[in-house]
Structures are given as structure tokens and as C-alpha cells.
Amino acid sequence: MKLLIQKIITYIKNNLYVRSVLTIIAAIITVLILILALDYLLPDETDSSQYSYDKSCNVAGIELRGEVYTYLPVDSEGYKLYGNEDTVTSEDILYYIGQAKYDDDIKAILIEVDSYGGSPVAAEEIANAIKNVQKPVVAFIREAGVSAAYYAITSADYIFATRNSDVGSIGITQSYLENSSFNQNEGYSFIQLSTGKFKDSGNPDKPTTEEDRELFMRDLNIIYQNFIETVSVNRNIPIERVRAIADGSTVLGAQAKELDLIDEVGGYADAQRYLEDVLGEDVDVCW
């Protein structure tokens, strides 16, 4: 047997055609193994099994609490850094919306809102994600759903707020404390080392020029107009009516209902009852 194997090996070594065929076969087998390995390791985006809530739940609860950002830095273990505890990120909200969207057992989404706002980009991302969910999305405002937080939920199918909830605040701010006069009185000098006329605009240690102010207001007015248009489209309110109340102020629940900023005065229990009527079954919310 050993002699036979040696003869076969010698034949293969001396036969170029056989060696070429075996090389091709080996390459094909290697590619097939790699394809099977990747298919096993990489998740299928359409596979709902990777998005799993408790099987007893039929509604996904999502918490939109604290100041809204697009993302937050975390420590080596994935926890929010000190000082960022009362915050929420759009990337987290979008992840939870994606879980609910692809979980066949989840029939609707319930968003608890308790936030005084944050990033307009984060708000836009959340609003767009809600709009693209082909399931009922209901939001209920607790203490506050204002500014970016209100922007984020305008695309929900139904919005609740209590009689004492703060709602609205359609406006944009980028105000800051300027330290230049204080620094000058203390004997500090601002040494400007930058290229580009407006590179240091917004630095609190530099005096704000009229050109700086005009630059900031240009962008703030654009975002303000985007906010107004978003409320008008998502809430189906004529844009001139939205513009008339877009002074940055908040209103309480009953007035928010009169202005069509919300759909109903109520809280968590009312939102649950509403979803039971929509779904035609008892509601069990997973948070």
C-alpha cells in the first residue's frame, strides 16, 4: 500500500495536467468553504430571528428620555461616560425600532417621551425611522416632549400627552456664554491661530462679531424652517398655522390638543387602551 501511494504521488508530480486539475479543484473547495463559513457567521438582515423580544409581548416599548444626541462616547465596557447618564441617542432608538420592525411577534411600537430636546439631526433620524415602520407607532409624553424630542415623534401615528405635560417648543437655539470680556479683565488674551475667516466662530473666548452672528443665524433659520415643515407634514397642519405658534414656547396638554400638536390628552394607560382598539387584542408591552 505504501509503495502504491508513493507511485501515485510520483505520477502526480510528473504530470503537469493532473497537477493543474487538482489545483483548480482545491481552489473551488476552498472558495465553497469560505462561502459557507461567511453565510454561517454573518447575520441575515431579513431573518427576523435575530430581532427577538419576549414571545409574550406584542408591543415594543421604547424610551426616549433625557437630552437627545446622535451618539455618545462610552467606556471600555460600553457604559455611558460620567455626565452623560440622562441622555438618549438616535442610534439606540433606531436600533430598537429596527428590532420591533423585523420581529413578527411585535404588532406595534409604544414610545415613552420625557425629554426637553437636543440635536436636530438626531430628531430627524428618529422621525424618519418612525415614518418607515409599517406598524402602528404611538407616543405618549410624560413630563415633556419639546423641541428635538417633539420633532422626533411628529411622525408617530398617534400622540398622547397629559394635562400637565410640556409640549412643542418649535424653535432653534444655539446661544452660549461669551467669556471674552471676563478674560480681558483677568488679564488673559485670546491668541487667534487659525486659517479660514470663520474657523474660530463660536469660540466662547473670542468676541462674537456681527458676521459671526449672521453666519449662525443663517443656519439656525434653515433648521427652524425644516422644523416647521416637518411638523406641518407629519401632523397634517397647514404650514401657516404651525408658523404662527413656532415661537419656541411650550404649551400644556389640553392646549397642545387644540393646536393639533397631539391627538389626545392622556397617559400610558390611555395609550395602551388605544393600541388594544387598533390591534383588536390585549396589549403586553416589552420595555
Backbone hydrogen bonds, N-H to C=O, Kabsch-Sander energy under -0.5 kcal/mol:
donor,donor_aa,acceptor,acceptor_aa,energy
5,I,1,M,-2.4
6,Q,2,K,-2.0
7,K,3,L,-2.0
8,I,4,L,-2.2
9,I,5,I,-2.4
10,T,6,Q,-2.3
11,Y,7,K,-2.3
12,I,8,I,-2.3
13,K,9,I,-2.3
14,N,10,T,-1.8
15,N,11,Y,-0.9
15,N,12,I,-0.6
16,L,14,N,-0.7
19,R,15,N,-1.9
20,S,16,L,-2.2
21,V,17,Y,-2.3
22,L,18,V,-2.5
23,T,19,R,-2.1
24,I,20,S,-2.1
25,I,21,V,-2.4
26,A,22,L,-2.6
27,A,23,T,-2.1
28,I,24,I,-2.5
29,I,25,I,-2.5
30,T,26,A,-2.2
31,V,27,A,-2.3
32,L,28,I,-2.4
33,I,29,I,-2.3
34,L,30,T,-2.1
35,I,31,V,-2.5
36,L,32,L,-2.4
37,A,33,I,-2.2
38,L,34,L,-2.6
39,D,35,I,-2.4
40,Y,36,L,-1.5
41,L,37,A,-2.3
42,L,38,L,-2.9
45,E,43,P,-0.6
47,D,44,D,-1.8
48,S,46,T,-0.8
50,Q,47,D,-1.4
51,Y,48,S,-1.2
52,S,50,Q,-0.8
53,Y,51,Y,-0.5
57,C,54,D,-2.2
58,N,284,D,-1.9
59,V,284,D,-1.8
60,A,108,A,-2.4
61,G,59,V,-0.5
61,G,286,C,-3.6
62,I,110,L,-2.6
64,L,62,I,-0.6
64,L,112,E,-3.4
65,R,63,E,-0.7
66,G,114,D,-2.2
67,E,86,D,-1.9
68,V,117,G,-2.1
69,Y,67,E,-0.5
69,Y,88,V,-2.7
75,D,79,Y,-2.8
78,G,75,D,-2.0
81,L,73,P,-1.2
84,N,81,L,-2.1
87,T,85,E,-1.7
88,V,67,E,-2.6
90,S,69,Y,-2.5
91,E,70,T,-1.5
93,I,89,T,-2.1
94,L,90,S,-3.0
95,Y,91,E,-1.4
96,Y,92,D,-2.3
97,I,93,I,-2.4
98,G,94,L,-2.3
99,Q,95,Y,-2.2
100,A,96,Y,-2.2
101,K,97,I,-2.5
102,Y,98,G,-1.8
103,D,99,Q,-0.9
104,D,102,Y,-0.8
106,I,103,D,-1.3
107,K,58,N,-3.4
107,K,105,D,-0.6
108,A,58,N,-1.0
109,I,136,P,-2.6
110,L,60,A,-3.0
111,I,138,V,-3.1
112,E,62,I,-2.6
112,E,110,L,-0.6
113,V,111,I,-0.6
113,V,140,F,-2.6
114,D,64,L,-2.6
115,S,144,A,-2.5
119,S,68,V,-3.0
123,A,119,S,-2.0
124,E,120,P,-2.3
125,E,121,V,-2.4
126,I,122,A,-2.2
127,A,123,A,-2.6
128,N,124,E,-2.4
129,A,125,E,-2.0
130,I,126,I,-2.5
131,K,127,A,-2.0
132,N,128,N,-1.3
133,V,130,I,-1.5
134,Q,132,N,-0.5
138,V,109,I,-2.8
139,A,158,Y,-2.5
140,F,111,I,-2.6
141,I,160,F,-2.6
142,R,113,V,-2.9
145,G,166,D,-2.5
146,V,115,S,-1.8
147,S,168,G,-2.8
149,A,146,V,-1.9
151,Y,147,S,-2.7
152,A,148,A,-2.3
153,I,149,A,-1.0
153,I,150,Y,-0.7
154,T,150,Y,-0.7
154,T,151,Y,-1.1
156,A,153,I,-2.0
157,D,137,V,-1.9
158,Y,137,V,-1.2
160,F,139,A,-2.9
161,A,264,E,-1.4
162,T,141,I,-1.0
165,S,162,T,-1.2
166,D,143,E,-2.4
167,V,251,V,-2.4
168,G,145,G,-1.5
169,S,167,V,-0.7
169,S,249,S,-1.8
170,I,249,S,-0.5
171,G,169,S,-1.2
178,E,176,Y,-0.5
179,N,204,P,-3.5
180,S,204,P,-0.7
183,N,179,N,-2.9
184,Q,180,S,-2.2
185,N,181,S,-2.2
186,E,182,F,-1.6
187,G,184,Q,-1.2
188,Y,183,N,-3.2
191,I,189,S,-0.7
192,Q,190,F,-0.8
193,L,191,I,-0.7
199,K,196,G,-1.7
201,S,198,F,-1.6
203,N,200,D,-2.1
206,K,203,N,-2.2
209,T,207,P,-0.5
213,R,209,T,-2.2
214,E,210,E,-2.3
215,L,211,E,-2.1
216,F,212,D,-2.4
217,M,213,R,-2.7
218,R,214,E,-1.9
219,D,215,L,-1.4
220,L,216,F,-2.6
221,N,217,M,-2.4
222,I,218,R,-1.3
223,I,219,D,-2.4
224,Y,220,L,-2.5
225,Q,221,N,-2.2
226,N,222,I,-2.3
227,F,223,I,-2.4
228,I,224,Y,-2.3
229,E,225,Q,-2.5
230,T,226,N,-2.3
231,V,227,F,-2.4
232,S,228,I,-2.4
233,V,229,E,-2.6
234,N,230,T,-2.9
235,R,231,V,-2.3
236,N,232,S,-0.6
237,I,232,S,-1.6
241,R,238,P,-0.9
242,V,238,P,-1.7
243,R,239,I,-2.7
244,A,240,E,-1.6
245,I,241,R,-0.8
245,I,242,V,-0.9
246,A,242,V,-0.8
246,A,243,R,-0.6
247,D,245,I,-2.0
248,G,170,I,-1.2
251,V,167,V,-2.4
253,G,162,T,-0.5
254,A,163,R,-0.5
256,A,252,L,-2.6
257,K,253,G,-2.0
258,E,254,A,-1.8
259,L,255,Q,-2.0
260,D,257,K,-1.3
261,L,256,A,-2.4
262,I,256,A,-1.1
263,D,159,I,-2.5
264,E,159,I,-1.7
266,G,161,A,-1.9
266,G,264,E,-0.6
271,A,267,G,-2.2
272,Q,268,Y,-2.3
273,R,269,A,-2.3
274,Y,270,D,-2.3
275,L,271,A,-2.2
276,E,272,Q,-2.2
277,D,273,R,-1.9
278,V,274,Y,-2.1
279,L,275,L,-3.1
280,G,276,E,-2.0
281,E,276,E,-0.8
286,C,59,V,-2.7
287,W,285,V,-0.5
